[in-house]
Amino acid sequence: MSDPIYCDQAATSFPKPAAVIEAVHEALSGHSASPGRSAHRYSLSASRIVFEAREVIAELMGQEDSDRVSFGLNVTQALNTALLGFLRPGDHVLTTSMEHNSVMRPLTWLAESRRIEVEAVPVPARDPVDPREFRSRLRKNTRLAVVNHASNVTGVIAPIREIKAALDGVPLLVDAAQTAGVLSLAPVLDSADILAFTGHKSLLGPTGTGGLWVRPGLEVEPLVRGGTGSRSEREEQPGFMPDALEAGTPNTHGLAGLAAGVRWILETGLDRIRAHELDLTRRFLDGLAGMDGPTWYGPESADFRVAVVSINLAGWSPSDLALALDREFGIMTRAGLHCAPRAHRGIGTFPTGTVRFSFGWFNTAGEVDRVLAAVDELARRSV
Ligand SMILES: Cc1ncc(COP(=O)(O)O)c(C=O)c1O
């Protein structure tokens, strides 16, 4: 078998730039003291790592005030913090049929236990969500809308600015899990009031990193309370960002890796990364279109999607197809429902799901061609 091909970038990015690995190693070997807790030199250098990570994330987001960025474990924790820390009993929240369970599960729990009303706007199978669908569902008690910037099932990109305009001032929470590190977040933050990100996907950092950006003037109650190294004389959680949302010792070496990943992205250029991923996506979609057997989901044009393409192949279950791709061709994909059952209901692929191919900077056109050849071979075998 020739070299393996990793097409599961939407789950987590691989490989990581060498600078990321070096930064984690250096932080663990050189500065593994507790940041923000002591005044000795090792603690200060750990604090600097966290500070620099915050600064570089803010730079990527086009924000001057890095204190509005709080770090946590991943986007799931960030979304839980935002949803549980912002919504109150009796609130109505709008979301979409494309959301990941990291939005739907906390919302379902809030609906069952906190009298929060949840309404999901349907997203068409081939098009982005229609912003007017938000406007027509607004109620007096609508307190928040939550939308992913791009779907992890079809890759469709949501029109964030138009959605915000349709919301008539209602705050908007954006799940940027699939876009941070690929699409520019600065224009998104002109519209979003809260943005959740994860560090290990296109931001190229290690797992165990992510966070929340909160617009100045907006308050999100913490999910977790505890030591911050600040205002230690008080037994109440500090109210100021980022400490309000950062109880407990942070993942310093993970943040060192995340900062290196973001620096690498800034040096490489978001435009170049996006252009490369668009090329790969177009190449893959064009190749599929020339074959008998595959059905693919989401927008016809790559311009409306990130580099995520879900398919089914006549005669194959998604799990058998993913297994054959891995075992016979060394091609790694993800089969099933991708933690987004409602999205699969919307595109008609529930309960078996699809096989998802997702590409990143380190994938090549040659790899896409090998993936297409493998899909073609398996398509012929099934008939
Ligand atoms: C749109 C979306 N939201 C949330 C998540 C959850 O990401 P994490 O596991 O990093 O919290 C993912 C990734 O699987 C995703 O694609």
The ligand as a Gaussian input file, in Angstrom:
#p B3LYP/6-31G(d) Opt

LIG

0 1
 C      -19.301000      22.357000      14.059000
 C      -18.647000      21.685000      15.228000
 N      -18.967000      22.060000      16.471000
 C      -18.404000      21.478000      17.541000
 C      -17.451000      20.486000      17.418000
 C      -16.836000      19.897000      18.647000
 O      -15.457000      20.129000      18.667000
 P      -14.571000      19.751000      19.948000
 O      -14.644000      18.254000      20.044000
 O      -13.213000      20.232000      19.624000
 O      -15.169000      20.399000      21.127000
 C      -17.078000      20.078000      16.144000
 C      -16.061000      19.027000      15.927000
 O      -16.226000      17.884000      15.933000
 C      -17.700000      20.689000      15.023000
 O      -17.374000      20.300000      13.795000

